[in-house]
């Protein structure tokens, strides 16, 4: 996802679960050295400033620790993130993904997630308020569940945000459409109202503590 920061620099939001283990370059012999590239952050804001080529595509932009979301090495096996799509809604970026580490669990358990982070965009926000520009502090996620009565489509294939006319005399309303599938290869289309998503996130913020997750560094 490409966006422009309030300072005018172009930046790239990248979601990727990459490891070198098991390739011809990094044999899977479980040595410490072979896992060194598994420190690649799952989510990062990287530079696209062509006037600073030495930092192009890196997250070495000041301060660099504000631009990464990295899962600790020892808990990566239970956080195998498969990213689907990233998009901007208002002043936030939403990232839709599946956690493939849960694929062996019950099919009735959804493993699709929607995360949200604050972007340091051209529309600069006030410094006060509950949201932070530091990626790990503003990051929050919620499950996306498609289905009912125990018939759950637990793998997200695609998402698309859209404005839908709610009815005569009413203004458009923001929705997120998602295509989901399950093990028997059946698929379904579900629609989520963004106002419901935002309320779910507000409720989660009220319920959570200020301590960072032990799975994130």
N, C-alpha and C positions, 0 to 999 in steps of 0.2 A: 504494500500500500504506500503510495507516494503522497507526501503532504509538505506544505511549506510552514516552517516555524515562524514565530512572531518576529524573529530577527531577519527574516528574508531568505534563510538558507533552506534548500530542498533536502528533505530527509526521507528515508525509506524504512517503513515498519516491516520487519521480517519475522515470520513464525516458522521455525524449522526444528525438527528433531533429527540431528545428524550425529552419527558416530563413525569413526574409522574402523572400529573393531569388525573383524571378519572379512575385510577386503584384502587384496593382494599386498597392499601397502602396510596394513596393520593387522597381522595375523592374530587370530583369536586365541592367544595363549594365556590370557588373563594377567599378563604382567602389567605393572603400574605404568610403564612407558606407553604401552599400546592403547591405553585409555586416555591419553593426554588430550586428544581432540574431542573427547566426550564432554569437555568443559564448555563447548560451544553453547551459548545461551539459547533456550527454547524461544524466547521472544527478545528482540533487540531493535532499538532505533539506531539506524546506521546513516552515515553521512553520504549525501549525494552532491556535495559541493565540488564542482569541477575546478574551482579555483584553489582547492586544497587537495591535490591528487594524492598526497602521501596518506591521507586519511579516508580516501574514497572507499565506500562499502564497509568501513570499520565503525565500531561504536565508540571510538576514542574521540568523543566530542564532550566538551567540558560541561558539567562533570560526568565522566564516563560511567560511574557507578549508578547514575540516575537513569541510564538508558538500557538496562538489561534486566531480564527476568530469567533466572537460572535455577534449575532444580538440582539439588545436591546429588552428587555421584551415587551415593549409596541408596537413594530412593528412586533413581531413574527407572528401574524395572517395573515399578508400580505407577509410573507416569509416562507411558509411551504415547505421546501426543501426536495425533495425525491431523494436521491443520487443513481446513476446508476453504475458508474465505475470510477476508478482512474487509471492513467497510467503515465509512465515517457516518455518524449520525449525531447531529448537533456538534458539540465540541469534543465528542468522544470517538474513540475507535473501538469497534466491536470485533472480536475474533471468534469465529466458530470452529470447533474442532471435536474430534473423538479421542477418547482415552482408550487405546487399543489394549492396554494392560488389563482391562475389565472384560474383554471379549469372551473369556472362558467362564465368566460368571453366568448367573441365571439370565435367560433372554428377557425376562420381565424387568430387568434392571437397565435403565437408560444409561448409556455411556457417552452421550452427546452433551457438549458443554458450550456455553456462550460466555465469553469473558469481556470485560470492559476496562479500558484504561483511558486516562486523561491525556490529550495531546497538547503539546506546546505549539499551538497553531497561530496563524496570523490574528485570529480573534482572541487576543490576550484576555485572560480571566483575571478577576481580582484575586489578590494573594490570600484573602481570608476565605473561610469556608472549609468544608470537610474534605474536599478533593485536593490532591497533591500532584505536582508535575513529576515527582519521582515515580518511575514505573512500578516498582515493587510496592509502593505505598498506595497508589491509586488503583492497582489491579484488584479486580474482584470477579468471581465467576459464579455461574448458576447452571443447573442442569436444564437441558432442553428435552422435554418429554413429549413425544407424539404418539397418541393412542389413547385408549380408554378401556376400562373394565379388565385390566390385566393384559390386554392385547397391545403390546408396546413395540413400536418400530424403533429399535435402539441404535441405529447407525445413521448419522447425518451424511447426506450426499451433496447437498447444495443448499445455499440460502440466498435470499434476495430481498432487500428492503424496498418498500414501495409506499406511495401515498394513495389511499383508497377513499373515494367519496362515500361517506357514511350513509347519506340519505338526502332526500329533498330538504333544502334549506339548511343543511348542516355542512360544515367545512370538512376538508379532507383529514383523514386520520392515518398516522404512520403505523405500518404493519411490517412484520418480518415473516416472510414465507420460507418454509423449509421442506425439502424433500428428504424423506427418511426411508430406510429399508430394514429388513430383518433377515434372519438366517434362511428362511424359505424363499428368499428373493422377492417377496411381495414388497410393494412400496406404497407410500402414502404422502399426501401433501397436507401440512399443518400450517396454520396462520397464528401468529402471536402479536398482540397489540403492544406497541412500544411503551405505552403508559403502564401496562401491566408488568412489563420487563423492568421498567424504572422503579416501580413500586416494590417489586421483589428485591431489587438491589438495595433500595433504601431500608427495607426491613432487615436484610442481611447485615447491613452496616450497623444497624441499631443493636443487633444481637451478637455481633462478634466483639472480641476483645481487641485491644490495641497492639497485642503481641503479634509479630510476623509469624507466618507458618514455618514450622521446623523443616519443611521440605524445600524451602526457598533460600537461596543465598545471594 
